[in-house]
Amino acid sequence: VWEERPLPHELLHYAASDVRYLHALHSALAPALPEQVARRVRRATIARQSLPAGLDGAQRASAPDIVTAADLREMARAATEAQRRG
């Protein structure tokens, strides 16, 4: 459905509301994201932008597991430590 051009008004509205809070969310979460994880996310994002145009929506939407369970545990530990320090 996202390949349709021009996008219908309903999809434009959905997309805009879907990303409305991303900048604030990034600002809140970026300090807790270890640099090595941030690099992996950036590399994966760039790689996804260069995917062939012929892929169907499901193929383009499926993302690899960029942030691992170990990464999440480390971020939770760092966030807890930061809260304790005030």
Secondary structure, DSSP 8 states (H G I E B T S, - for coil): -TT-SS--HHHHHHHHHHHTTHHHHHHHHGGGS-HHHHHHHHHHHHHHHTS-TTS-HHHHH-----S-HHHHHHHHHHHHHHHHH-
